[in-house]
Amino acid sequence: MNIVNFTPVTATLGGILIGFAVVVFFLFNGRLVGISGIAANALTNKDNKFDNILFLLGLVIGPILYSLFANNEIKITISNSFILLIIAGLLVGIGTRISGGCTSGHGISGCGRFSLRSIVATVTFMIVGILTVLVKSFI
């Protein structure tokens, strides 16, 4: 099986687009981008509710538009175990509360601001992710 994951042009363009979205969101809302915070604020906060919902809709609509115009099917495999998905969602929610943000908030906005807390959080979840993949490859 020969899978090529080295895509510097598209990765760079994607990074520039994400960085641009973070700057635009900050300029218009005065807040940093973090998906868990935006989702929580969309449900609980009346300020910037419309902007938060638009941002979340963009996360859903973006891949759909990409697959339509790029003639590429986006293949996603999700567990069919409803219980497992609920447990995973709860663990992610608890983890974002404990760490004071999610991977996007720490990894994109926090590291971009050179926040020590965000750098430590990003290094931690990257190491755990790598170890998880390694452990799973041995099972």
Secondary structure, DSSP 8 states (H G I E B T S, - for coil): -------HHHHHHHHHHHHHHHHHHHHHHSS---HHHHHHHHHH-STTHHHHHHHHHHHHHHHHHHHHHS---------S-HHHHHHHHHHHHHHHHHHTS-HHIIIIIIHHTT-HHHHHHHHHHHHHHHHHHHHHHH-
